[in-house]
Amino acid sequence: MMLKNTPERWGAVSQLLHWLSVVLILGLGVLGLVMVELPRSPRWFWVYDLHKSLGLSVLALAALRLAWRAYAGAPRPVPGTPRWQARAASATHALLYLLVFAVPLSGWAYDSVSGLRPLRWFGLFKVPKLAAPSQELQPLVRDAHEWLFWILIALVAVHAAAAFYHHLFQRDATLARMLPGRGAASPSSTPAAEIR
């Protein structure tokens, strides 16, 4: 498999970064929902530190994905895709990138204004604070982090539903070209709009 993207499909690096992001974001979502129910204990601090470290990892991964996409390009829309669908997909991707940056940044900001103990990325090194502690900003930033997360989850659901719609009903290569070990779409999966 090619490492770099081609006009027809995503390369191995893009696929790896995409699916790693999916796993981390879903894991962070579950961890975030569980940790707010935990009683204050040594485990509570450990879970919070893990959540923060994983969130910073998602932020770094998002920057890497964006840099790789700028370098490797992106496949063209599947032939036969209506222009409005291609534009909707582009807008959705842009919003996903924006939110994948905004959610961890808002979490980092919340950690900063909360004035909690120093944040250490997986215990390896200290992460600087983005702002001074602030009782006034703390609930606003916390709510922003939570709302941004739910908007991200909703958009991910729309993105996944569109991919499955293309795979199951349009029978095109939209989903398959982001899966490892898959070649180009076979003629049987060519959209009806292409067969003339």
N, C-alpha and C positions, 0 to 999 in steps of 0.2 A: 504494500500500500504506500502511496505517496505521502510524504510528510506534509508537503505544502498543499494548499487548496488548488483545485482546478476549476475551470469554468463549469464543470458538470457536478462536482461533489466536494464535500469537505474532506480535507486531508487528516492524517492520523493525529497531528498535534491539535488541530481545532476540535476534533472529536474527543480527545482525552480531556482537554480543558473544559469543554462543554459538559461532559458527563461528570467530571469531578466537581464542577460548580453545582450541578443539580444535586448530587449526593450531599455536599456540604451545606447547601441552603436548606434542603429538607431536614437534614440532621440538626441544623441550628434552630429551625422552626420548632421541632419536637422538643429539643433541649430547652428552648426559651419558654415553651408552654409548661413544661414540667417543673422548671426551677422556681417559678413564681409560687408554686404550691409547697415547696420544701420548707421545713422549719429551719430556723437559723442554727447551724451546727457546722463543724469542720467540713462535712460533705457539702453543705450549702456553698461555702466559699470555694471549694474545689470545682463544683459544677459551674458557678459563675465565672471563675477564672478560665475554665475550659470554653465556655460560651464566648467569652471575650477574645480568647486566642484564636478560636475558629473563625470568629467574625473578622478579625484582622487578616486571617489567611484568605478569606473570601475577597476582601478588599485588594490584597496583593494579587490574587488570581485574576480578578477583574481587570486590573491594570495590565497584567501579562496577556490576557485574552485580547484586549483592545490593541496592544502593541503588535501582537501576532497577526491580528486581522488587518491592521494597517500595512503590515509587511507582506502577508500572504494573500490578501484580497479575499473575496467571497465568491462563491458560485453564482452564476446568473440564475434568475428565476427559472423554474422548470418550464420547458417549452409548452405553450398553450395556456399558461397562467394568465388570467385576465389582468389588465393593468391595475384595476382597483385592488385586487388581491395582492399583487406585488407591492403596491404602495402601502397597504395595510400591514403586510409583513415587515416592510422596512421601518414603519413607524413603531410597530410592536417591538422589534429588535432594539431600536433606539431607546424606547422607554425601559426595556428590560436592563440595558446597560446602565442607564441613568439610575434606576432603582438599586441595582446590584452595587453601585457605588454609594448611593444615598443611605441605604439601610445600615451598613457597617459604620459609615462615617457618623451617622446620628447616634449609634450605639457608643462609639468612641467619645463623642461629644457628651453623651449622658454620663459615661464613666467619669469624664473630666469635671463636669459641673457638680457631680454628686460629692466630690471631695473624698472619695473612697481611697483605700490604701493603694499604693503604686501598682499599676498594671504591668505584669511581666508576661511577655509572649511565651507561652508554654514553659514559664520559669527560666527562660534562657537570658532574656535581656529586658530592661525596663523600657516601657513605651512612654513617650512624653505626653503630657496632657495637652489638649487642644484649647482649653479655656480654664480660667480660675473657678474655684468652687462658687456656686451661686444657688441659694435657696429659692430665689425667684425663678430662675431658668430651669431648675431641675424638673418640675412637673411638665413644663412645656416640651423640653427635649425628650423626656421619657415618652410622652404621648405621641410626639412626632415619630420617634423610633418605632413605636407599636403600629401606628397607622401606615407608615411606609412599608413595614413588613407585610401587613395584610393586603395592601395594594399590590405588592410584589407577588404574593401568593396567588391573588386573583389573576394577575397578568400571566403568570406561569401556567395557570390552569387553562386560560384562553389559548396560549401558545401551544400547549400539549394537545388540547382538543382540536386545534386547527391542523396539527401534524397528523393526528389520527384520522381526521376527516379526509385529508388528502390521501392517506394510505388506504383507508377502507372503502371510501366512496368514489374518490377521483381516480384511485388506483395509479397514482403517479409516484415519482421517486423522492418526493419532498422529505419524508421521514427516512427512507432507506439510505439516502446519501449522507445522513448523520450517524448511521450505524456502522460499526467496524466490520470488516470482512465482507462487505457487500460491494458487488460491482455496479456498473451502470444499470439503469432500469432496463428490463427486457422489453421487447416489442409489445408483449402482452400487457405491460403496465403503462403503455403510452396513452395519454389522455385522448379521449374521443376527438377533442378539438384539433389534435395533430393529424389524425387520420383523414386524409382527403384524397 
